Amino acid sequence: MRAVDYLADLVLGAQCPGCRSPGLGLCAECLPLLRAGAGAGAVGGLPLAWAADYRTVMRAALIHAKERHALGLIPPLARLIPDALAEIPGLAARPPPVALLVPVPTAWAHIVERGIDFTWELGRRGAKLAARQGLSLRAVRALGFTRRPADQAGLSAAERRENLRGAFRWRAPAPSVPVVLLDDVVTTGATILEARRAAQAGGAQVLGAVSLARRLSRA
């Protein structure tokens, strides 16, 4: 164990979110597990790639980063975005500028509570990292709310779709390059599909979507 981890445990009571061993951030054993269960598929006919299965270390990392102000977890989480982007069909083959990376919007109340727009920060960092790897992406806050939807916790897939119906709007000029959507976790796909609807209504060509995690939910 590193000396800094001993100090963190002694002074701060800091623990790895994954295994609870003393230290700051994810330990050396848990960090590689962030990529467990990565895959690609589709939701509502939209290509979707995700960095991990939600039922792994990813769940603990996201809860700590979003709800417990463990902002030091954002850089390792953002480093997963380029790998997911590489799974979107047609993205790597296009000449630069390749696409816009557009995060789904975050409710203002959550931004205030967390002190950060978590999904935007993932997109901003992830696009820069992807660009270094040869994908010329630019993150843009192009989606906003038309209204405030209810909390999605506990809702079925059908209830989520109804809750989000018409909730987003495209608030930028029609882009001259394709769009890839970003969400931190895809559960039923309702959020990503509403984002696609709003983007297409604004004149965008949506290539696909990426997320940190895929979590299956009841219908």
DOZA-585855 format. One record per residue (C-alpha): x, y, z; residue in three letters. Coordinates in pm, 1 decimal. Example, Ala and Ser with C-alpha at 12.3 -4.5 7.8 and 13.67 -1.06 7.14 Angstrom:
! residues 2
<atom c1="1230.0" c2="-450.0" c3="780.0" aa="ALA"/>
<atom c1="1367.0" c2="-106.0" c3="714.0" aa="SER"/>
***
This chain:
! residues 219
<atom c1="0.0" c2="0.0" c3="0.0" aa="MET"/>
<atom c1="124.4" c2="346.2" c3="-84.9" aa="ARG"/>
<atom c1="211.1" c2="589.8" c3="191.9" aa="ALA"/>
<atom c1="-51.8" c2="829.7" c3="60.2" aa="VAL"/>
<atom c1="-313.9" c2="556.5" c3="104.4" aa="ASP"/>
<atom c1="-214.3" c2="502.2" c3="467.1" aa="TYR"/>
<atom c1="-239.1" c2="876.3" c3="523.6" aa="LEU"/>
<atom c1="-576.0" c2="893.9" c3="353.1" aa="ALA"/>
<atom c1="-708.6" c2="611.9" c3="568.3" aa="ASP"/>
<atom c1="-571.6" c2="764.9" c3="888.1" aa="LEU"/>
<atom c1="-675.6" c2="1125.3" c3="829.6" aa="VAL"/>
<atom c1="-974.7" c2="1105.6" c3="596.3" aa="LEU"/>
<atom c1="-1104.7" c2="753.2" c3="631.9" aa="GLY"/>
<atom c1="-1078.8" c2="731.5" c3="252.8" aa="ALA"/>
<atom c1="-1157.6" c2="398.0" c3="89.7" aa="GLN"/>
<atom c1="-1159.4" c2="248.3" c3="-257.2" aa="CYS"/>
<atom c1="-1523.2" c2="258.1" c3="-376.0" aa="PRO"/>
<atom c1="-1488.7" c2="-91.5" c3="-516.3" aa="GLY"/>
<atom c1="-1334.3" c2="-304.8" c3="-242.4" aa="CYS"/>
<atom c1="-1326.4" c2="-61.0" c3="53.3" aa="ARG"/>
<atom c1="-951.7" c2="-94.0" c3="98.9" aa="SER"/>
<atom c1="-785.0" c2="221.2" c3="238.5" aa="PRO"/>
<atom c1="-677.5" c2="474.8" c3="-20.1" aa="GLY"/>
<atom c1="-776.3" c2="757.8" c3="-250.4" aa="LEU"/>
<atom c1="-985.2" c2="665.4" c3="-553.5" aa="GLY"/>
<atom c1="-995.9" c2="320.7" c3="-707.7" aa="LEU"/>
<atom c1="-719.6" c2="85.0" c3="-600.4" aa="CYS"/>
<atom c1="-486.7" c2="-86.1" c3="-847.5" aa="ALA"/>
<atom c1="-697.0" c2="-404.1" c3="-834.9" aa="GLU"/>
<atom c1="-1033.8" c2="-235.3" c3="-891.9" aa="CYS"/>
<atom c1="-932.1" c2="18.5" c3="-1156.3" aa="LEU"/>
<atom c1="-903.9" c2="-239.2" c3="-1440.4" aa="PRO"/>
<atom c1="-1246.3" c2="-377.1" c3="-1342.9" aa="LEU"/>
<atom c1="-1409.3" c2="-55.5" c3="-1463.6" aa="LEU"/>
<atom c1="-1397.8" c2="-211.6" c3="-1810.5" aa="ARG"/>
<atom c1="-1571.2" c2="-536.2" c3="-1710.1" aa="ALA"/>
<atom c1="-1871.8" c2="-612.3" c3="-1926.4" aa="GLY"/>
<atom c1="-1802.6" c2="-357.9" c3="-2201.3" aa="ALA"/>
<atom c1="-2010.4" c2="-417.6" c3="-2511.0" aa="GLY"/>
<atom c1="-2206.3" c2="-283.8" c3="-2803.4" aa="ALA"/>
<atom c1="-2558.6" c2="-332.7" c3="-2928.0" aa="GLY"/>
<atom c1="-2858.2" c2="-113.8" c3="-2998.5" aa="ALA"/>
<atom c1="-3149.9" c2="50.2" c3="-2823.7" aa="VAL"/>
<atom c1="-3457.2" c2="137.0" c3="-3026.3" aa="GLY"/>
<atom c1="-3254.5" c2="73.4" c3="-3341.1" aa="GLY"/>
<atom c1="-2985.2" c2="321.5" c3="-3233.2" aa="LEU"/>
<atom c1="-2629.0" c2="183.0" c3="-3212.0" aa="PRO"/>
<atom c1="-2514.2" c2="189.9" c3="-2849.6" aa="LEU"/>
<atom c1="-2173.4" c2="113.1" c3="-2697.7" aa="ALA"/>
<atom c1="-2102.5" c2="100.1" c3="-2326.0" aa="TRP"/>
<atom c1="-1782.0" c2="82.0" c3="-2122.3" aa="ALA"/>
<atom c1="-1894.4" c2="-161.9" c3="-1852.1" aa="ALA"/>
<atom c1="-2175.5" c2="-362.1" c3="-1703.0" aa="ASP"/>
<atom c1="-2337.5" c2="-154.8" c3="-1429.0" aa="TYR"/>
<atom c1="-2332.3" c2="-453.6" c3="-1188.9" aa="ARG"/>
<atom c1="-1955.1" c2="-429.4" c3="-1143.1" aa="THR"/>
<atom c1="-1712.0" c2="-184.7" c3="-983.8" aa="VAL"/>
<atom c1="-1866.7" c2="69.5" c3="-1219.9" aa="MET"/>
<atom c1="-2178.4" c2="96.1" c3="-1001.3" aa="ARG"/>
<atom c1="-1978.4" c2="193.3" c3="-691.9" aa="ALA"/>
<atom c1="-1760.6" c2="433.0" c3="-891.2" aa="ALA"/>
<atom c1="-2061.4" c2="613.0" c3="-1038.8" aa="LEU"/>
<atom c1="-2242.5" c2="640.8" c3="-707.0" aa="ILE"/>
<atom c1="-1935.1" c2="789.6" c3="-539.4" aa="HIS"/>
<atom c1="-1858.3" c2="1025.0" c3="-828.7" aa="ALA"/>
<atom c1="-2215.2" c2="1153.0" c3="-870.2" aa="LYS"/>
<atom c1="-2364.3" c2="1140.4" c3="-522.9" aa="GLU"/>
<atom c1="-2069.8" c2="1152.9" c3="-281.8" aa="ARG"/>
<atom c1="-1856.0" c2="1422.3" c3="-447.1" aa="HIS"/>
<atom c1="-1569.0" c2="1185.4" c3="-532.5" aa="ALA"/>
<atom c1="-1471.5" c2="1403.6" c3="-827.4" aa="LEU"/>
<atom c1="-1130.1" c2="1240.5" c3="-847.0" aa="GLY"/>
<atom c1="-1306.8" c2="946.0" c3="-1013.0" aa="LEU"/>
<atom c1="-1407.9" c2="1152.3" c3="-1315.3" aa="ILE"/>
<atom c1="-1071.6" c2="1127.2" c3="-1501.2" aa="PRO"/>
<atom c1="-1055.9" c2="743.8" c3="-1496.4" aa="PRO"/>
<atom c1="-1422.8" c2="727.3" c3="-1594.0" aa="LEU"/>
<atom c1="-1370.9" c2="970.0" c3="-1882.5" aa="ALA"/>
<atom c1="-1082.1" c2="758.5" c3="-2008.2" aa="ARG"/>
<atom c1="-1336.0" c2="486.6" c3="-2090.6" aa="LEU"/>
<atom c1="-1525.6" c2="705.0" c3="-2338.7" aa="ILE"/>
<atom c1="-1285.5" c2="671.7" c3="-2637.7" aa="PRO"/>
<atom c1="-1309.4" c2="290.4" c3="-2632.2" aa="ASP"/>
<atom c1="-1689.3" c2="309.6" c3="-2641.5" aa="ALA"/>
<atom c1="-1677.8" c2="565.3" c3="-2921.8" aa="LEU"/>
<atom c1="-1463.2" c2="330.5" c3="-3128.4" aa="ALA"/>
<atom c1="-1754.3" c2="83.3" c3="-3132.0" aa="GLU"/>
<atom c1="-1995.0" c2="323.2" c3="-3306.1" aa="ILE"/>
<atom c1="-2032.9" c2="213.0" c3="-3670.7" aa="PRO"/>
<atom c1="-1898.6" c2="460.1" c3="-3926.0" aa="GLY"/>
<atom c1="-1743.0" c2="694.1" c3="-3674.7" aa="LEU"/>
<atom c1="-1374.3" c2="611.5" c3="-3720.4" aa="ALA"/>
<atom c1="-1401.1" c2="595.5" c3="-4099.9" aa="ALA"/>
<atom c1="-1512.5" c2="955.9" c3="-4143.7" aa="ARG"/>
<atom c1="-1267.1" c2="1236.0" c3="-4221.4" aa="PRO"/>
<atom c1="-1226.3" c2="1510.3" c3="-3959.6" aa="PRO"/>
<atom c1="-1412.4" c2="1676.8" c3="-3812.9" aa="PRO"/>
<atom c1="-1572.4" c2="1342.0" c3="-3731.9" aa="VAL"/>
<atom c1="-1866.0" c2="1428.0" c3="-3508.5" aa="ALA"/>
<atom c1="-2007.7" c2="1619.8" c3="-3217.1" aa="LEU"/>
<atom c1="-2031.7" c2="1442.3" c3="-2881.9" aa="LEU"/>
<atom c1="-2355.5" c2="1562.9" c3="-2722.9" aa="VAL"/>
<atom c1="-2429.1" c2="1470.7" c3="-2359.5" aa="PRO"/>
<atom c1="-2788.9" c2="1434.7" c3="-2246.7" aa="VAL"/>
<atom c1="-2886.6" c2="1735.9" c3="-2035.8" aa="PRO"/>
<atom c1="-2861.2" c2="1732.0" c3="-1656.5" aa="THR"/>
<atom c1="-3127.2" c2="1890.3" c3="-1437.7" aa="ALA"/>
<atom c1="-3005.9" c2="2214.6" c3="-1281.3" aa="TRP"/>
<atom c1="-3097.1" c2="2090.4" c3="-933.0" aa="ALA"/>
<atom c1="-2857.0" c2="1797.1" c3="-975.4" aa="HIS"/>
<atom c1="-2580.3" c2="2023.7" c3="-1099.0" aa="ILE"/>
<atom c1="-2620.3" c2="2244.8" c3="-793.0" aa="VAL"/>
<atom c1="-2634.1" c2="1947.4" c3="-556.6" aa="GLU"/>
<atom c1="-2325.7" c2="1780.0" c3="-704.4" aa="ARG"/>
<atom c1="-2132.5" c2="2096.5" c3="-779.0" aa="GLY"/>
<atom c1="-2069.4" c2="1973.6" c3="-1133.7" aa="ILE"/>
<atom c1="-2252.2" c2="1881.1" c3="-1452.2" aa="ASP"/>
<atom c1="-2133.2" c2="1521.3" c3="-1439.9" aa="PHE"/>
<atom c1="-2234.9" c2="1405.6" c3="-1789.0" aa="THR"/>
<atom c1="-2101.0" c2="1720.2" c3="-1952.2" aa="TRP"/>
<atom c1="-1768.6" c2="1680.5" c3="-1774.2" aa="GLU"/>
<atom c1="-1747.1" c2="1321.0" c3="-1897.7" aa="LEU"/>
<atom c1="-1818.3" c2="1438.5" c3="-2251.0" aa="GLY"/>
<atom c1="-1573.3" c2="1726.8" c3="-2240.6" aa="ARG"/>
<atom c1="-1289.5" c2="1510.8" c3="-2114.6" aa="ARG"/>
<atom c1="-1384.3" c2="1207.8" c3="-2322.9" aa="GLY"/>
<atom c1="-1390.1" c2="1405.6" c3="-2648.1" aa="ALA"/>
<atom c1="-1042.9" c2="1546.1" c3="-2581.7" aa="LYS"/>
<atom c1="-906.3" c2="1200.0" c3="-2508.7" aa="LEU"/>
<atom c1="-1070.8" c2="1056.7" c3="-2821.0" aa="ALA"/>
<atom c1="-918.8" c2="1335.0" c3="-3030.6" aa="ALA"/>
<atom c1="-573.8" c2="1238.3" c3="-2906.1" aa="ARG"/>
<atom c1="-644.2" c2="886.8" c3="-3032.4" aa="GLN"/>
<atom c1="-738.3" c2="1004.5" c3="-3379.4" aa="GLY"/>
<atom c1="-1112.9" c2="1066.7" c3="-3350.3" aa="LEU"/>
<atom c1="-1176.7" c2="1433.4" c3="-3415.2" aa="SER"/>
<atom c1="-1467.6" c2="1495.5" c3="-3180.5" aa="LEU"/>
<atom c1="-1591.0" c2="1807.4" c3="-3009.6" aa="ARG"/>
<atom c1="-1822.2" c2="1805.0" c3="-2706.9" aa="ALA"/>
<atom c1="-2115.7" c2="2044.6" c3="-2732.7" aa="VAL"/>
<atom c1="-2400.5" c2="2128.0" c3="-2494.6" aa="ARG"/>
<atom c1="-2658.1" c2="2112.6" c3="-2771.6" aa="ALA"/>
<atom c1="-2950.2" c2="1960.1" c3="-2579.6" aa="LEU"/>
<atom c1="-3164.2" c2="2132.9" c3="-2319.6" aa="GLY"/>
<atom c1="-3495.9" c2="2083.4" c3="-2141.4" aa="PHE"/>
<atom c1="-3840.9" c2="2191.1" c3="-2251.5" aa="THR"/>
<atom c1="-3972.3" c2="2094.4" c3="-1907.3" aa="ARG"/>
<atom c1="-3851.4" c2="1920.9" c3="-1593.9" aa="ARG"/>
<atom c1="-3934.2" c2="1548.0" c3="-1601.3" aa="PRO"/>
<atom c1="-4012.9" c2="1357.1" c3="-1283.6" aa="ALA"/>
<atom c1="-3748.4" c2="1148.5" c3="-1108.5" aa="ASP"/>
<atom c1="-3698.8" c2="826.3" c3="-1305.5" aa="GLN"/>
<atom c1="-3616.1" c2="603.5" c3="-1006.7" aa="ALA"/>
<atom c1="-3854.2" c2="310.6" c3="-981.2" aa="GLY"/>
<atom c1="-4025.5" c2="374.4" c3="-1315.5" aa="LEU"/>
<atom c1="-4077.3" c2="97.3" c3="-1569.1" aa="SER"/>
<atom c1="-3953.3" c2="130.7" c3="-1927.0" aa="ALA"/>
<atom c1="-4295.9" c2="243.6" c3="-2047.6" aa="ALA"/>
<atom c1="-4326.5" c2="493.7" c3="-1761.5" aa="GLU"/>
<atom c1="-3980.5" c2="633.3" c3="-1836.2" aa="ARG"/>
<atom c1="-4066.8" c2="682.3" c3="-2202.6" aa="ARG"/>
<atom c1="-4384.3" c2="866.9" c3="-2110.8" aa="GLU"/>
<atom c1="-4206.5" c2="1072.6" c3="-1844.6" aa="ASN"/>
<atom c1="-3945.4" c2="1191.0" c3="-2096.1" aa="LEU"/>
<atom c1="-4169.3" c2="1233.7" c3="-2398.7" aa="ARG"/>
<atom c1="-4092.9" c2="1578.3" c3="-2546.8" aa="GLY"/>
<atom c1="-3872.4" c2="1674.6" c3="-2250.3" aa="ALA"/>
<atom c1="-3560.8" c2="1767.8" c3="-2454.4" aa="PHE"/>
<atom c1="-3495.4" c2="2022.6" c3="-2725.2" aa="ARG"/>
<atom c1="-3207.5" c2="2085.5" c3="-2963.8" aa="TRP"/>
<atom c1="-3080.9" c2="2433.8" c3="-2883.6" aa="ARG"/>
<atom c1="-2805.0" c2="2479.3" c3="-3142.6" aa="ALA"/>
<atom c1="-2794.5" c2="2532.3" c3="-3519.2" aa="PRO"/>
<atom c1="-2824.8" c2="2216.5" c3="-3726.7" aa="ALA"/>
<atom c1="-2475.9" c2="2061.4" c3="-3720.2" aa="PRO"/>
<atom c1="-2277.8" c2="2005.7" c3="-4037.8" aa="SER"/>
<atom c1="-2126.5" c2="1686.6" c3="-3892.9" aa="VAL"/>
<atom c1="-2292.7" c2="1379.5" c3="-3737.1" aa="PRO"/>
<atom c1="-2375.5" c2="1352.8" c3="-3368.4" aa="VAL"/>
<atom c1="-2298.3" c2="1088.6" c3="-3107.1" aa="VAL"/>
<atom c1="-2505.5" c2="1105.5" c3="-2788.3" aa="LEU"/>
<atom c1="-2365.5" c2="1043.2" c3="-2440.0" aa="LEU"/>
<atom c1="-2528.2" c2="932.6" c3="-2114.7" aa="ASP"/>
<atom c1="-2357.9" c2="801.8" c3="-1802.9" aa="ASP"/>
<atom c1="-2586.8" c2="498.6" c3="-1761.1" aa="VAL"/>
<atom c1="-2837.8" c2="351.3" c3="-2005.9" aa="VAL"/>
<atom c1="-3115.4" c2="159.6" c3="-1833.5" aa="THR"/>
<atom c1="-3426.2" c2="130.8" c3="-2051.6" aa="THR"/>
<atom c1="-3293.2" c2="359.8" c3="-2324.0" aa="GLY"/>
<atom c1="-3572.4" c2="613.9" c3="-2274.4" aa="ALA"/>
<atom c1="-3333.6" c2="905.4" c3="-2213.6" aa="THR"/>
<atom c1="-3111.2" c2="830.9" c3="-2512.2" aa="ILE"/>
<atom c1="-3410.1" c2="782.0" c3="-2742.2" aa="LEU"/>
<atom c1="-3566.1" c2="1111.0" c3="-2633.5" aa="GLU"/>
<atom c1="-3228.4" c2="1275.7" c3="-2694.6" aa="ALA"/>
<atom c1="-3220.7" c2="1123.9" c3="-3044.0" aa="ARG"/>
<atom c1="-3571.2" c2="1252.6" c3="-3116.7" aa="ARG"/>
<atom c1="-3478.0" c2="1605.9" c3="-3009.4" aa="ALA"/>
<atom c1="-3148.6" c2="1598.4" c3="-3201.7" aa="ALA"/>
<atom c1="-3315.5" c2="1477.7" c3="-3519.9" aa="GLN"/>
<atom c1="-3587.4" c2="1740.2" c3="-3481.0" aa="ALA"/>
<atom c1="-3306.3" c2="1996.0" c3="-3474.0" aa="GLY"/>
<atom c1="-3161.6" c2="1866.3" c3="-3799.6" aa="GLY"/>
<atom c1="-2887.2" c2="1641.9" c3="-3658.7" aa="ALA"/>
<atom c1="-2779.5" c2="1308.7" c3="-3803.1" aa="GLN"/>
<atom c1="-2736.3" c2="1078.9" c3="-3502.2" aa="VAL"/>
<atom c1="-2476.5" c2="803.9" c3="-3557.9" aa="LEU"/>
<atom c1="-2523.7" c2="634.7" c3="-3222.2" aa="GLY"/>
<atom c1="-2483.6" c2="668.2" c3="-2847.3" aa="ALA"/>
<atom c1="-2224.8" c2="581.2" c3="-2584.8" aa="VAL"/>
<atom c1="-2244.8" c2="537.6" c3="-2208.9" aa="SER"/>
<atom c1="-2026.0" c2="439.1" c3="-1918.2" aa="LEU"/>
<atom c1="-2256.0" c2="153.5" c3="-1824.1" aa="ALA"/>
<atom c1="-2547.7" c2="-54.2" c3="-1941.8" aa="ARG"/>
<atom c1="-2802.8" c2="-154.5" c3="-1680.4" aa="ARG"/>
<atom c1="-3095.1" c2="-375.9" c3="-1769.6" aa="LEU"/>
<atom c1="-3429.1" c2="-284.8" c3="-1618.1" aa="SER"/>
<atom c1="-3777.2" c2="-428.7" c3="-1596.3" aa="ARG"/>
<atom c1="-4007.5" c2="-354.8" c3="-1887.6" aa="ALA"/>
***
